[in-house]
């Protein structure tokens, strides 16, 4: 694989085109559970001071009413993305009353499934559809699993990169087709090599016993309140969390955009016998949107997704069909309990350089054997990534995780060096060097650090995360107040989102049944 990478990066250097990679857009979506002062999952409604979860562009909810999601705008610099995320936190904390934001990916003390509140978006058809979809997820996978929180990193290369790259590649394809094909090559390589991000950034090796209903019966105990895996990096991304067996049978091709859209659309139309047993509308109430393999596109769990900003009322697959891939969404990052906002610039910079490496590297089409290998590598790294005896599979052969990582990181460092030349700094190179240190010494990884804190302090996972949640709240309280213009930005958005909610509800005149029938009609987009 490395020969083609070297050819391509040499082309960028020799043609003085490396600058075209500089300034790619980055955005963050960060989930955090709201918890009561004693650490239990909040049962309260979405705080009014945060606006409408349906229509606030900065602050929404995910599965549960208690699962906040903070969304930053797409910006060209990592410091801007981190500033925006910090500011949203600082705006939100005073509006939580006495509640806290849970700082770990694995949840706080959670009740039994029926008492985990679904997110509510009001009385409009689109709002009710969102809640029904979440109800379906609860029936299909259990509500407890949906309380796991993560962080999504959205990334697109600069517009100026694409004509330069297409010329260097000597491609005569339609520019939209060329870009989508290149992004799919990136995505395939991320699926092949994404185990590396689990090893480097995984921060969920332990969990609270209240989550044990979703955990294997033989999972080791760290103490009476904590279950763990001694070499785990990211239980969130293991078969305990979002790498679930239920969807393992789905084969959504990444070999072309047409195949991806076709396979995803087929899954949304294909009935599933297990889900048919749940029922769709029972005693006049919707349990799920439909009984198909996927209710909607977003149900398909993947460590990385091809994305395009959709027009109002446009489905994700329709948006991709209309304009091709616009950016990628990396979904495999855990919340880092040691960072006040769950992520830092080193993680963002490394991830950007890694994604560019995945684009420049050779990316053969995937077959069933390839899918099986990278799925097995992800699960193995998530559950045993720091085990010195662990061997991953590459093209049918065993390889030590560190050996493979040490082949990848020098290439990522080459990308980082080019980005640093453009930015007149060594920030990206330092970010890659920081990750190399984690490969050299697994005890420095976030997952190992978390287990060390638990064992050395004698704290349970819950006690440690609870103390960290209070510490992060105090950190934001001690910061200088938000600048007036930033405070006004978020306050205005919250107020206007409530007004938009009222307008949406007032205009929602058709019945819910009619709305859903129109939404799922072929080649239409109603929500």
SULRA-V807653 format. One record per residue. PHI is phi in degrees with one decimal (* if undefined). PSI is psi in radians with two decimals (none if undefined). D_LAST is the distance of its C-alpha to the last C-alpha in Angstrom with 1 decimal. Layout:
phi:PHI psi:PSI d_last:D_LAST
phi:PHI psi:PSI d_last:D_LAST
This chain:
phi:* psi:-0.56 d_last:42.2
phi:-71.4 psi:-0.41 d_last:43.9
phi:-62.2 psi:-0.80 d_last:45.8
phi:-66.1 psi:-0.68 d_last:42.8
phi:-58.6 psi:-0.79 d_last:41.5
phi:-64.4 psi:-0.66 d_last:44.9
phi:-63.0 psi:-0.76 d_last:44.9
phi:-70.1 psi:-0.74 d_last:41.6
phi:-70.7 psi:-0.53 d_last:42.3
phi:-66.4 psi:-0.66 d_last:45.7
phi:-60.1 psi:-0.76 d_last:44.1
phi:-63.0 psi:-0.72 d_last:42.1
phi:-70.3 psi:-0.87 d_last:45.2
phi:-67.8 psi:-0.43 d_last:47.6
phi:-94.4 psi:0.11 d_last:45.5
phi:55.7 psi:0.68 d_last:44.9
phi:-108.4 psi:0.01 d_last:41.2
phi:-59.2 psi:-0.51 d_last:40.4
phi:-60.6 psi:-0.37 d_last:39.4
phi:-68.1 psi:-0.31 d_last:36.3
phi:-82.0 psi:-0.25 d_last:34.8
phi:-78.8 psi:2.38 d_last:35.2
phi:92.9 psi:0.39 d_last:32.4
phi:-60.6 psi:2.60 d_last:29.5
phi:-84.9 psi:2.39 d_last:26.4
phi:-128.2 psi:2.39 d_last:25.9
phi:-142.1 psi:2.71 d_last:23.4
phi:-126.5 psi:2.40 d_last:23.4
phi:-119.5 psi:2.02 d_last:21.0
phi:-121.1 psi:2.18 d_last:23.4
phi:-97.5 psi:2.48 d_last:23.0
phi:-149.4 psi:2.32 d_last:25.7
phi:-75.0 psi:2.43 d_last:26.3
phi:-82.7 psi:2.32 d_last:27.6
phi:-128.5 psi:2.67 d_last:30.9
phi:-71.8 psi:2.99 d_last:33.5
phi:-61.0 psi:-0.40 d_last:36.8
phi:-99.7 psi:0.18 d_last:38.3
phi:90.8 psi:0.16 d_last:35.7
phi:-92.8 psi:2.66 d_last:33.7
phi:-54.8 psi:2.25 d_last:29.9
phi:-63.8 psi:2.41 d_last:28.9
phi:-106.3 psi:0.08 d_last:27.9
phi:-82.9 psi:2.74 d_last:27.1
phi:-66.4 psi:2.85 d_last:23.8
phi:-53.9 psi:2.23 d_last:22.1
phi:-57.2 psi:2.27 d_last:24.6
phi:-60.2 psi:-0.59 d_last:24.0
phi:-64.9 psi:-0.25 d_last:25.8
phi:-94.0 psi:0.02 d_last:23.0
phi:84.8 psi:-2.78 d_last:20.4
phi:-91.1 psi:2.20 d_last:17.0
phi:-65.1 psi:-0.38 d_last:15.6
phi:-76.2 psi:-0.59 d_last:12.0
phi:-130.8 psi:0.11 d_last:12.9
phi:-83.6 psi:2.17 d_last:16.3
phi:-78.1 psi:-0.20 d_last:16.3
phi:-105.3 psi:-0.55 d_last:19.5
phi:-134.7 psi:2.08 d_last:19.4
phi:-137.9 psi:-2.84 d_last:16.8
phi:-130.9 psi:2.80 d_last:17.3
phi:-105.3 psi:-2.04 d_last:16.9
phi:-68.5 psi:-0.85 d_last:17.8
phi:-102.4 psi:2.70 d_last:20.1
phi:-58.3 psi:-0.44 d_last:20.4
phi:-92.2 psi:-0.02 d_last:23.5
phi:-102.6 psi:1.63 d_last:22.1
phi:-70.3 psi:2.64 d_last:21.6
phi:-133.8 psi:2.09 d_last:20.0
phi:-97.8 psi:2.31 d_last:21.5
phi:-124.5 psi:2.10 d_last:20.0
phi:-92.9 psi:2.68 d_last:22.4
phi:-65.7 psi:2.83 d_last:21.9
phi:-79.2 psi:2.21 d_last:23.1
phi:-136.1 psi:2.75 d_last:26.8
phi:-83.1 psi:-0.20 d_last:29.7
phi:-124.1 psi:2.49 d_last:32.1
phi:-63.9 psi:-0.60 d_last:32.1
phi:-65.3 psi:-0.56 d_last:33.8
phi:-68.2 psi:-0.74 d_last:31.1
phi:-63.4 psi:-0.74 d_last:28.4
phi:-67.2 psi:-0.70 d_last:30.9
phi:-60.4 psi:-0.80 d_last:31.6
phi:-61.5 psi:-0.74 d_last:28.0
phi:-66.1 psi:-0.73 d_last:27.5
phi:-60.4 psi:-0.77 d_last:30.8
phi:-64.8 psi:-0.68 d_last:30.0
phi:-64.2 psi:-0.70 d_last:26.8
phi:-60.5 psi:-0.84 d_last:28.9
phi:-63.9 psi:-0.62 d_last:31.7
phi:-67.3 psi:-0.65 d_last:29.4
phi:-79.1 psi:-0.71 d_last:27.9
phi:-52.5 psi:-0.84 d_last:31.1
phi:-64.4 psi:-0.27 d_last:32.7
phi:-97.9 psi:0.14 d_last:29.7
phi:-96.5 psi:0.06 d_last:29.9
phi:58.4 psi:-2.13 d_last:33.1
phi:-98.5 psi:0.22 d_last:35.2
phi:-84.9 psi:2.84 d_last:32.5
phi:-119.9 psi:2.84 d_last:32.5
phi:-97.3 psi:2.18 d_last:30.2
phi:-70.6 psi:2.36 d_last:31.0
phi:-102.6 psi:-0.04 d_last:32.1
phi:-110.3 psi:2.78 d_last:32.1
phi:-71.1 psi:-0.75 d_last:29.6
phi:-76.5 psi:2.46 d_last:31.1
phi:-74.8 psi:3.00 d_last:30.5
phi:-75.0 psi:-2.80 d_last:32.8
phi:-71.2 psi:2.04 d_last:34.3
phi:-114.9 psi:2.59 d_last:31.6
phi:-80.1 psi:-3.07 d_last:32.0
phi:-64.9 psi:2.75 d_last:31.5
phi:-46.5 psi:-0.85 d_last:28.0
phi:-61.6 psi:-0.37 d_last:27.5
phi:-97.4 psi:0.11 d_last:28.2
phi:-87.7 psi:1.97 d_last:25.7
phi:-72.9 psi:2.35 d_last:23.1
phi:-74.8 psi:2.62 d_last:19.4
phi:-64.1 psi:2.44 d_last:17.2
phi:-117.6 psi:2.38 d_last:16.1
phi:-126.8 psi:0.33 d_last:13.4
phi:95.6 psi:-2.97 d_last:14.6
phi:-95.6 psi:-0.06 d_last:14.2
phi:-68.9 psi:2.83 d_last:10.9
phi:-62.8 psi:-0.73 d_last:8.7
phi:-65.8 psi:-0.65 d_last:6.1
phi:-67.4 psi:-0.75 d_last:9.5
phi:-65.8 psi:-0.65 d_last:11.1
phi:-61.2 psi:-0.73 d_last:8.8
phi:-60.6 psi:-0.73 d_last:9.8
phi:-69.4 psi:-0.71 d_last:13.3
phi:-61.8 psi:-0.74 d_last:13.6
phi:-56.1 psi:-0.78 d_last:12.7
phi:-67.9 psi:-0.62 d_last:15.5
phi:-61.3 psi:-0.71 d_last:17.7
phi:-62.4 psi:-0.71 d_last:17.5
phi:-59.9 psi:-0.71 d_last:18.6
phi:-62.4 psi:-0.75 d_last:21.4
phi:-64.7 psi:-0.66 d_last:22.6
phi:-79.5 psi:-0.73 d_last:22.5
phi:-121.9 psi:-0.14 d_last:24.0
phi:92.4 psi:2.44 d_last:25.3
phi:-71.5 psi:-0.55 d_last:24.1
phi:-58.0 psi:-0.78 d_last:27.1
phi:-59.8 psi:-0.55 d_last:26.0
phi:-76.5 psi:-0.13 d_last:22.7
phi:-86.6 psi:-0.07 d_last:24.8
phi:-67.9 psi:2.33 d_last:26.1
phi:-109.1 psi:2.65 d_last:25.2
phi:-147.4 psi:-3.00 d_last:25.1
phi:-136.1 psi:2.27 d_last:24.7
phi:-107.7 psi:2.36 d_last:22.7
phi:-113.5 psi:1.97 d_last:24.3
phi:-95.6 psi:2.38 d_last:22.4
phi:-146.3 psi:2.41 d_last:24.7
phi:-137.5 psi:2.45 d_last:25.1
phi:-70.0 psi:2.71 d_last:28.4
phi:-62.2 psi:2.65 d_last:29.4
phi:-56.8 psi:-0.65 d_last:28.7
phi:-66.0 psi:-0.34 d_last:32.5
phi:-69.7 psi:-0.66 d_last:32.9
phi:-68.3 psi:-0.80 d_last:31.3
phi:-64.5 psi:-0.60 d_last:33.7
phi:-64.1 psi:-0.81 d_last:36.6
phi:-67.0 psi:-0.69 d_last:35.6
phi:-64.6 psi:-0.66 d_last:35.0
phi:-67.7 psi:-0.74 d_last:38.4
phi:-64.7 psi:-0.59 d_last:40.1
phi:-81.1 psi:-0.09 d_last:38.6
phi:55.3 psi:0.78 d_last:39.9
phi:-101.0 psi:2.36 d_last:36.7
phi:-103.8 psi:0.23 d_last:36.1
phi:-68.6 psi:2.79 d_last:32.6
phi:-54.5 psi:2.35 d_last:29.8
phi:-55.3 psi:-0.65 d_last:28.9
phi:-66.1 psi:-0.75 d_last:25.2
phi:-65.3 psi:-0.73 d_last:26.4
phi:-60.7 psi:-0.81 d_last:29.2
phi:-63.0 psi:-0.79 d_last:27.0
phi:-61.7 psi:-0.72 d_last:24.6
phi:-63.4 psi:-0.71 d_last:27.7
phi:-65.8 psi:-0.75 d_last:29.3
phi:-63.4 psi:-0.66 d_last:26.4
phi:-66.1 psi:-0.62 d_last:26.4
phi:-60.9 psi:-0.75 d_last:30.1
phi:-58.7 psi:-0.82 d_last:29.5
phi:-63.8 psi:-0.75 d_last:27.0
phi:-59.3 psi:-0.76 d_last:29.6
phi:-68.1 psi:-0.61 d_last:32.3
phi:-64.4 psi:-0.67 d_last:30.4
phi:-65.2 psi:-0.61 d_last:29.9
phi:-69.8 psi:-0.70 d_last:33.6
phi:-111.8 psi:0.03 d_last:34.8
phi:-65.6 psi:-0.26 d_last:32.2
phi:-55.0 psi:-0.48 d_last:34.7
phi:-64.4 psi:-0.68 d_last:36.4
phi:-68.4 psi:-0.56 d_last:33.7
phi:-65.6 psi:-0.75 d_last:33.9
phi:-63.5 psi:-0.82 d_last:37.6
phi:-74.4 psi:-0.69 d_last:37.6
phi:-116.8 psi:-0.09 d_last:34.8
phi:-58.6 psi:2.34 d_last:34.5
phi:-140.7 psi:0.61 d_last:35.3
phi:-137.2 psi:1.12 d_last:34.7
phi:-87.2 psi:-0.10 d_last:37.9
phi:-141.3 psi:2.85 d_last:38.2
phi:-153.1 psi:2.80 d_last:36.4
phi:-74.8 psi:2.50 d_last:37.1
phi:-59.2 psi:-0.42 d_last:38.6
phi:-62.6 psi:-0.32 d_last:36.0
phi:-89.7 psi:0.00 d_last:33.6
phi:-64.6 psi:-0.32 d_last:36.3
phi:-62.5 psi:-0.41 d_last:34.7
phi:-98.6 psi:-0.02 d_last:32.5
phi:-100.1 psi:2.70 d_last:35.4
phi:-60.3 psi:2.57 d_last:38.1
phi:-64.0 psi:-0.49 d_last:41.1
phi:-97.5 psi:0.30 d_last:43.5
phi:-67.5 psi:2.31 d_last:41.9
phi:-63.1 psi:2.65 d_last:44.7
phi:-99.8 psi:2.34 d_last:45.2
phi:-87.5 psi:-0.66 d_last:45.9
phi:-156.1 psi:-3.04 d_last:46.9
phi:-63.9 psi:-0.34 d_last:46.3
phi:-110.4 psi:-0.05 d_last:42.9
phi:-130.2 psi:2.26 d_last:41.7
phi:-106.2 psi:2.64 d_last:40.8
phi:-160.6 psi:2.95 d_last:40.8
phi:-120.7 psi:2.19 d_last:41.5
phi:-60.2 psi:-0.52 d_last:44.5
phi:-112.8 psi:0.20 d_last:43.3
phi:-67.8 psi:2.61 d_last:39.5
phi:-109.7 psi:-0.83 d_last:37.4
phi:-144.3 psi:1.52 d_last:33.8
phi:-62.4 psi:-0.44 d_last:33.5
phi:-57.1 psi:-0.66 d_last:29.8
phi:-99.0 psi:0.19 d_last:29.5
phi:-90.3 psi:-3.05 d_last:31.9
phi:-71.2 psi:-0.12 d_last:31.4
phi:-76.0 psi:-0.48 d_last:31.7
phi:-113.5 psi:-2.04 d_last:28.4
phi:-86.9 psi:-0.14 d_last:25.5
phi:-91.8 psi:1.23 d_last:27.6
phi:-91.8 psi:2.65 d_last:27.4
phi:-70.1 psi:-0.43 d_last:29.2
phi:-58.9 psi:-0.68 d_last:26.5
phi:-95.0 psi:0.03 d_last:24.6
phi:-61.1 psi:-0.46 d_last:27.9
phi:-77.7 psi:-0.24 d_last:27.9
phi:-76.2 psi:2.26 d_last:24.8
phi:-118.1 psi:1.60 d_last:26.0
phi:-95.9 psi:1.92 d_last:23.3
phi:-65.1 psi:2.49 d_last:25.4
phi:-114.1 psi:0.29 d_last:25.7
phi:-83.6 psi:-0.40 d_last:28.3
phi:-156.9 psi:2.76 d_last:26.1
phi:-66.7 psi:-0.66 d_last:22.5
phi:-60.9 psi:-0.76 d_last:22.5
phi:-64.7 psi:-0.72 d_last:23.7
phi:-60.2 psi:-0.85 d_last:21.3
phi:-64.3 psi:-0.74 d_last:18.2
phi:-62.4 psi:-0.81 d_last:20.1
phi:-66.3 psi:-0.72 d_last:21.1
phi:-67.4 psi:-0.72 d_last:17.7
phi:-64.8 psi:-0.67 d_last:16.2
phi:-63.0 psi:-0.72 d_last:19.2
phi:-63.5 psi:-0.55 d_last:18.9
phi:-75.2 psi:-0.36 d_last:15.5
phi:-101.2 psi:-0.23 d_last:17.3
phi:-92.4 psi:2.07 d_last:20.7
phi:-62.7 psi:2.61 d_last:21.8
phi:-123.2 psi:2.20 d_last:23.7
phi:-60.8 psi:-0.67 d_last:26.7
phi:-63.8 psi:-0.74 d_last:26.6
phi:-76.0 psi:-0.47 d_last:23.1
phi:-63.7 psi:-0.54 d_last:23.9
phi:-67.5 psi:-0.49 d_last:26.7
phi:-66.3 psi:-0.66 d_last:24.3
phi:90.1 psi:2.70 d_last:22.7
phi:-101.7 psi:-1.10 d_last:19.2
phi:-116.2 psi:1.91 d_last:19.8
phi:-118.2 psi:2.17 d_last:23.2
phi:52.9 psi:0.69 d_last:25.0
phi:81.1 psi:0.01 d_last:22.0
phi:-119.3 psi:2.37 d_last:20.0
phi:-74.9 psi:2.23 d_last:17.4
phi:-92.6 psi:-0.51 d_last:18.9
phi:-157.6 psi:2.93 d_last:16.2
phi:-71.8 psi:-0.60 d_last:13.2
phi:-163.8 psi:3.12 d_last:15.7
phi:-109.8 psi:0.53 d_last:19.1
phi:-90.0 psi:3.01 d_last:18.6
phi:-55.7 psi:-0.67 d_last:20.0
phi:-129.5 psi:2.40 d_last:16.6
phi:-70.2 psi:-0.84 d_last:13.7
phi:-143.9 psi:3.03 d_last:11.3
phi:-58.1 psi:-0.69 d_last:12.7
phi:-65.6 psi:-0.24 d_last:13.2
phi:-71.2 psi:-0.36 d_last:15.6
phi:-72.6 psi:1.96 d_last:18.1
phi:-84.0 psi:2.26 d_last:20.6
phi:-151.0 psi:2.52 d_last:22.5
phi:-64.2 psi:-0.35 d_last:24.8
phi:-152.4 psi:2.48 d_last:23.3
phi:-129.3 psi:2.53 d_last:20.2
phi:-79.0 psi:2.40 d_last:19.7
phi:-138.2 psi:2.75 d_last:16.9
phi:-145.5 psi:2.43 d_last:15.7
phi:-62.7 psi:2.14 d_last:13.8
phi:-86.3 psi:2.59 d_last:10.5
phi:-70.2 psi:2.88 d_last:9.9
phi:-56.9 psi:2.19 d_last:7.4
phi:81.0 psi:0.18 d_last:4.2
phi:-102.8 psi:2.31 d_last:6.5
phi:-73.1 psi:2.69 d_last:7.2
phi:-57.3 psi:-0.75 d_last:10.5
phi:-67.5 psi:-0.61 d_last:12.8
phi:-66.2 psi:-0.66 d_last:11.8
phi:-64.6 psi:-0.75 d_last:12.5
phi:-64.8 psi:-0.69 d_last:15.7
phi:-66.4 psi:-0.62 d_last:16.7
phi:-70.1 psi:-0.82 d_last:16.4
phi:-130.6 psi:0.07 d_last:18.4
phi:78.6 psi:-3.06 d_last:19.8
phi:-78.8 psi:2.27 d_last:20.2
phi:-105.0 psi:-0.58 d_last:20.4
phi:-160.0 psi:3.01 d_last:21.3
phi:-117.6 psi:2.63 d_last:22.0
phi:-118.0 psi:1.90 d_last:21.0
phi:-84.8 psi:2.16 d_last:24.1
phi:-116.8 psi:0.16 d_last:23.3
phi:-101.5 psi:0.23 d_last:26.9
phi:-91.7 psi:2.21 d_last:28.4
phi:-76.4 psi:2.76 d_last:29.7
phi:-70.6 psi:2.29 d_last:30.2
phi:-92.0 psi:1.95 d_last:33.8
phi:-63.2 psi:-0.32 d_last:35.5
phi:-86.8 psi:-0.12 d_last:38.2
phi:-109.8 psi:2.30 d_last:35.9
phi:-56.4 psi:-0.55 d_last:34.8
phi:-106.9 psi:0.12 d_last:31.3
phi:90.7 psi:-0.07 d_last:31.3
phi:-157.1 psi:2.78 d_last:31.9
phi:-134.4 psi:3.05 d_last:34.4
phi:-67.2 psi:-0.56 d_last:34.9
phi:-60.1 psi:-0.73 d_last:37.1
phi:-64.4 psi:-0.77 d_last:34.2
phi:-64.1 psi:-0.77 d_last:31.9
phi:-66.4 psi:-0.74 d_last:34.7
phi:-63.1 psi:-0.77 d_last:35.6
phi:-61.9 psi:-0.70 d_last:32.1
phi:-61.8 psi:-0.85 d_last:31.7
phi:-63.2 psi:-0.65 d_last:35.1
phi:-65.7 psi:-0.72 d_last:34.4
phi:-65.3 psi:-0.70 d_last:31.2
phi:-64.9 psi:-0.70 d_last:33.2
phi:-58.3 psi:-0.77 d_last:35.9
phi:-61.7 psi:-0.55 d_last:33.5
phi:-74.2 psi:-0.68 d_last:32.5
phi:-78.6 psi:-0.44 d_last:36.2
phi:-74.4 psi:2.67 d_last:37.5
phi:-57.6 psi:2.41 d_last:37.9
phi:-137.3 psi:1.39 d_last:34.9
phi:-58.3 psi:2.70 d_last:35.9
phi:-62.8 psi:2.69 d_last:33.4
phi:-97.9 psi:2.42 d_last:32.7
phi:-114.3 psi:-3.13 d_last:34.2
phi:-60.5 psi:-0.66 d_last:34.1
phi:-64.2 psi:-0.71 d_last:37.1
phi:-63.8 psi:-0.74 d_last:35.5
phi:-58.7 psi:-0.79 d_last:32.4
phi:-62.9 psi:-0.68 d_last:34.8
phi:-64.6 psi:-0.87 d_last:36.8
phi:-73.2 psi:-0.47 d_last:34.1
phi:-66.5 psi:-0.75 d_last:32.5
phi:-65.5 psi:-0.67 d_last:36.0
phi:-66.1 psi:-0.68 d_last:36.7
phi:-63.3 psi:-0.84 d_last:33.7
phi:-63.4 psi:-0.74 d_last:34.6
phi:-63.6 psi:-0.75 d_last:38.2
phi:-68.8 psi:-0.69 d_last:37.7
phi:-61.6 psi:-0.67 d_last:35.4
phi:-98.0 psi:-0.40 d_last:38.0
phi:-141.1 psi:0.43 d_last:41.2
phi:-59.1 psi:-0.48 d_last:40.7
phi:-96.8 psi:0.09 d_last:43.8
phi:-72.6 psi:2.07 d_last:46.0
phi:-62.7 psi:-0.30 d_last:48.8
phi:-89.4 psi:-0.10 d_last:49.2
phi:-65.8 psi:2.36 d_last:45.6
phi:-125.2 psi:2.25 d_last:45.3
phi:-89.2 psi:3.00 d_last:42.2
phi:-113.8 psi:2.26 d_last:42.0
phi:-133.7 psi:1.98 d_last:42.0
phi:53.1 psi:0.73 d_last:42.5
phi:83.2 psi:0.04 d_last:44.1
phi:-122.1 psi:2.65 d_last:46.5
phi:-77.9 psi:2.54 d_last:46.7
phi:-149.9 psi:2.43 d_last:46.4
phi:-67.2 psi:2.47 d_last:46.7
phi:-56.0 psi:-0.80 d_last:43.7
phi:-64.6 psi:-0.65 d_last:45.8
phi:-63.6 psi:-0.77 d_last:47.3
phi:-66.8 psi:-0.76 d_last:44.0
phi:-59.7 psi:-0.67 d_last:42.7
phi:-72.8 psi:-0.23 d_last:45.8
phi:-84.5 psi:-0.57 d_last:45.2
phi:-79.9 psi:-0.79 d_last:41.7
phi:-61.1 psi:-0.65 d_last:42.4
phi:-61.1 psi:-0.56 d_last:45.0
phi:-71.2 psi:-0.71 d_last:42.5
phi:-63.6 psi:-0.63 d_last:39.9
phi:-63.7 psi:-0.61 d_last:42.7
phi:-63.7 psi:-0.73 d_last:43.4
phi:-63.6 psi:-0.78 d_last:39.9
phi:-59.7 psi:-0.70 d_last:40.3
phi:-62.6 psi:-0.68 d_last:43.6
phi:-66.7 psi:-0.71 d_last:42.1
phi:-63.6 psi:-0.68 d_last:39.3
phi:-65.5 psi:-0.64 d_last:42.2
phi:-60.5 psi:-0.71 d_last:44.2
phi:-67.6 psi:-0.68 d_last:41.3
phi:-91.1 psi:-0.01 d_last:40.9
phi:55.7 psi:0.85 d_last:44.6
phi:-154.8 psi:-3.09 d_last:44.5
phi:-120.6 psi:0.42 d_last:44.8
phi:-61.0 psi:-0.80 d_last:41.6
phi:-69.8 psi:-0.70 d_last:39.9
phi:-62.9 psi:-0.70 d_last:43.2
phi:-64.7 psi:-0.63 d_last:43.8
phi:-65.1 psi:-0.73 d_last:40.4
phi:-68.5 psi:-0.71 d_last:41.2
phi:-60.7 psi:-0.65 d_last:44.7
phi:-63.6 psi:-0.62 d_last:43.3
phi:-77.2 psi:-0.58 d_last:41.4
phi:-59.5 psi:-0.64 d_last:44.6
phi:-62.9 psi:-0.55 d_last:46.4
phi:-74.0 psi:-0.56 d_last:44.1
phi:-70.2 psi:-0.69 d_last:44.8
phi:-67.5 psi:-0.56 d_last:48.5
phi:-138.6 psi:1.67 d_last:48.4
phi:-58.2 psi:-0.40 d_last:45.8
phi:-69.3 psi:-0.19 d_last:46.9
phi:-93.1 psi:-0.07 d_last:45.3
phi:-67.9 psi:2.69 d_last:41.8
phi:-56.7 psi:-0.65 d_last:39.4
phi:-65.7 psi:-0.73 d_last:39.5
phi:-68.1 psi:-0.69 d_last:43.3
phi:-61.5 psi:-0.71 d_last:43.6
phi:-63.9 psi:-0.81 d_last:41.5
phi:-64.2 psi:-0.64 d_last:43.7
phi:-62.4 psi:-0.75 d_last:46.8
phi:-61.6 psi:-0.69 d_last:45.8
phi:-67.0 psi:-0.83 d_last:45.3
phi:-71.9 psi:-0.67 d_last:48.6
phi:-74.3 psi:-0.55 d_last:50.7
phi:-90.9 psi:-0.30 d_last:49.6
phi:75.7 psi:0.20 d_last:49.6
phi:-83.2 psi:2.59 d_last:46.2
phi:-75.4 psi:2.90 d_last:43.6
phi:-57.7 psi:-0.77 d_last:40.1
phi:-61.2 psi:-0.82 d_last:38.9
phi:-62.8 psi:-0.73 d_last:41.8
phi:-66.2 psi:-0.83 d_last:41.4
phi:-65.7 psi:-0.62 d_last:37.7
phi:-64.8 psi:-0.76 d_last:38.2
phi:-63.3 psi:-0.68 d_last:41.0
phi:-66.3 psi:-0.67 d_last:38.8
phi:-62.0 psi:-0.75 d_last:36.0
phi:-66.7 psi:-0.67 d_last:38.6
phi:-63.5 psi:-0.71 d_last:40.0
phi:-69.5 psi:-0.66 d_last:36.8
phi:-59.3 psi:-0.79 d_last:36.2
phi:-66.9 psi:-0.59 d_last:39.8
phi:-60.1 psi:-0.83 d_last:39.3
phi:-70.5 psi:-0.58 d_last:36.5
phi:-65.8 psi:-0.51 d_last:38.5
phi:-84.1 psi:-0.20 d_last:41.5
phi:-69.6 psi:2.74 d_last:39.8
phi:-59.0 psi:2.53 d_last:40.5
phi:-54.8 psi:2.64 d_last:38.0
phi:-55.8 psi:2.48 d_last:35.0
phi:-57.3 psi:2.58 d_last:35.9
phi:-56.5 psi:-0.68 d_last:35.1
phi:-69.9 psi:-0.56 d_last:32.7
phi:-73.6 psi:-0.76 d_last:30.7
phi:-58.1 psi:-0.76 d_last:30.8
phi:-64.8 psi:-0.68 d_last:29.6
phi:-56.9 psi:-0.88 d_last:26.7
phi:-75.0 psi:-0.64 d_last:25.2
phi:-66.6 psi:-0.71 d_last:26.3
phi:-65.2 psi:-0.75 d_last:24.8
phi:-62.1 psi:-0.71 d_last:21.4
phi:-62.3 psi:-0.81 d_last:21.6
phi:-65.5 psi:-0.78 d_last:22.7
phi:-68.8 psi:-0.50 d_last:20.2
phi:-66.6 psi:-0.59 d_last:17.3
phi:-68.0 psi:-0.64 d_last:18.6
phi:-67.9 psi:-0.71 d_last:18.7
phi:-62.7 psi:-0.66 d_last:15.1
phi:-59.6 psi:-0.79 d_last:14.2
phi:-61.7 psi:-0.70 d_last:16.5
phi:-66.1 psi:-0.72 d_last:15.0
phi:-62.8 psi:-0.76 d_last:11.4
phi:-67.9 psi:-0.64 d_last:13.2
phi:-67.5 psi:-0.52 d_last:15.5
phi:-90.5 psi:-0.04 d_last:13.0
phi:-88.0 psi:1.52 d_last:11.3
phi:-103.5 psi:-0.46 d_last:13.9
phi:-76.2 psi:2.85 d_last:12.9
phi:-71.8 psi:2.78 d_last:13.8
phi:-62.6 psi:-0.70 d_last:11.8
phi:-59.4 psi:-0.78 d_last:13.3
phi:-63.5 psi:-0.73 d_last:12.3
phi:-61.4 psi:-0.83 d_last:8.6
phi:-67.6 psi:-0.64 d_last:8.9
phi:-62.2 psi:-0.72 d_last:11.3
phi:-68.4 psi:-0.67 d_last:9.3
phi:-61.8 psi:-0.75 d_last:6.6
phi:-90.5 psi:0.03 d_last:9.9
phi:-65.5 psi:2.53 d_last:11.8
phi:-57.8 psi:2.39 d_last:13.6
phi:58.8 psi:0.55 d_last:12.8
phi:-125.5 psi:2.87 d_last:9.6
phi:-147.0 psi:1.98 d_last:6.1
phi:-116.7 psi:-0.10 d_last:3.8
phi:-142.3 psi:none d_last:0.0
